[in-house]
Amino acid sequence: MDLILWRHAEAEDGDATLLDHKRRLTPRGEKQAKKVAHWLHQNLPRKCHVLVSPTERTQQTANTLELPYDIEKKVGVDATVADILTAANWPTNPGAVVIVGHQPTLGRIAALLLSGTEADWPMKKGAIWWFSSRMRESEPQIVLRAAINPDFL
């Protein structure tokens, strides 16, 4: 299985008049999302399932990928690591799943998959972390295939 964690791109700052779930991408965020979407288009398997948080900024990020997606509360702002891994059916899903979500949960998933323990690892806005699960000599392995910061694309 491939699990691609994609943090939403840069969004407007929240304030008392703007509800968190309504925050939109900034012009810089739109550029970040488009760069990463272009890279993903070149590298994603043909069959992949995209799950997106119900927030405006995550949907705008996902829209740049130009693939169908499902809005899933289990990957929303208040999602836990377990919520997201369950929604993705990790690690038994036979295909690829792209999660467009939020910090700190995405960083916590990356920490868990790479170190075996949840920790508050930073993940830059617009970045992706791509993990694969596989079997080697009858042992399950988790491989980090890519960690992409949009500023380097």
N, C-alpha and C positions, 0 to 999 in steps of 0.2 A: 504494500500500500504506500502511496505517496500522500503526505499531508503537507500542504503549503499554507503557512500562516502569513497573512498579509495585513499589516496594520494600516488603518485608514491613513490617507495622506493628510498634510497640514490643513487644519480647519480653523475657522474663526474662533476667537476667544469667547468664552461664555460670559454672560453678565446677567444681571437681575431680570432683564427684559427678554433674554433669549434662552429658551429652554434647551437643555443639553442635547436632547435628541434631535433638535431642529438645526443645530450648528451645521453650516455648509463649508465646503472646501474653499480655501483662499485661491487666488490665481496661481500662487506657487504650488499649492496642494494639487491643483488640477494638472500642472506640468509634471509633478512627481508621479501622480497616478498614471498618466499617459505613458511616461517612460517605462514604468514597471510593467504596465499592461502590454506594451510592445515586446518587452523581453519575455514575458510569460507566453505570449502568442507564439513565439519562436520555440519555446521549450516545453510547453504543457503537452501531456499525452492527449490524444484525440478525444478520449472519453474522460471527462472529469466533471465532478459535481461541485458547484459553487454555493456556499452557504454564507449569507450576509446578515450582519446585525441589522435590527430595525431602524437604526439612526440614519439621518440624512447624509452625513459625511461618509459612512461606509457604503451606502448605496451609490453615491456619486463616484466613489473610488471603484466599486465593482462595475459600474456602467462603462468605464473606460476599457474594460476587458471585452466588451461586446459579445458576451456569452450569456445564455440564460442563467438565472440564479434563483435560489429560494431565500426568502427572508425568514430567518430563524431566530426566535427569541432566545434559544439556548446558546447563541453566540453573541448576545447583546452585551451592553455595558456592565451589567451585574453578573455576567456568566462566571461560573467557576471553571477550573481546569477540568473537573469531571464532566461538567455540562458540555463543554466543547468537544472533548474526546468522545463522549457518548454520541453527540450529534454527528460527528464524523465517522463513527463506527471504527475508531482506531483500536487496534491495528489490523482488524480482520476484514475491512472493506477491501475488495479485490482491485479497486481502481484508485483514482486520484481524487482528493477533496481539497478545494481551496476554501479557507476560512478567511473572511474579511471582517476583522474585529478590532479589539481595543486592548490597550495596556490597562492594568498590569498583567491581565490574564494571559495574553499571548507570550509575554516574556516568561511567565511562570511555566507555561507548557514547554517552551524551549529548554528551560532549566531542567525540568523533570525528564524530558526525553534524552538530554545529553548527560546529565549528572546523576539521575535517579532520584533527585530531591527537588521539590518546588522551591524556588527562590525568586526574588524580584530582580530579574535580569532586564536591563533596558533594551528597548527595541525602537529604533528611530521611526518617526512618522513616514509612512509610505513604504517601509522596508518589507521584505519577505524573508522567511526562513523556510527552507524546503527540506523535509525529512522523508526518509524511506524506511520502511520496516522490511526485513528480509530474513531468510533462514540461511545460515552457513554452518555446515557440519552438524546439522540438527539443533543448532542453537539460534535463538532469535537475536537479531541485531538491529540497532537503529543507527542509520547513517544520515549525517547532515550533508545533503547534496549541494545546497547553495544557501548563502546568506547575502542578500543583495540590498544595498543602500541606494536609494534613487539618485543620490548626488554623484554616484560613480557610473551611472549609465549615460 
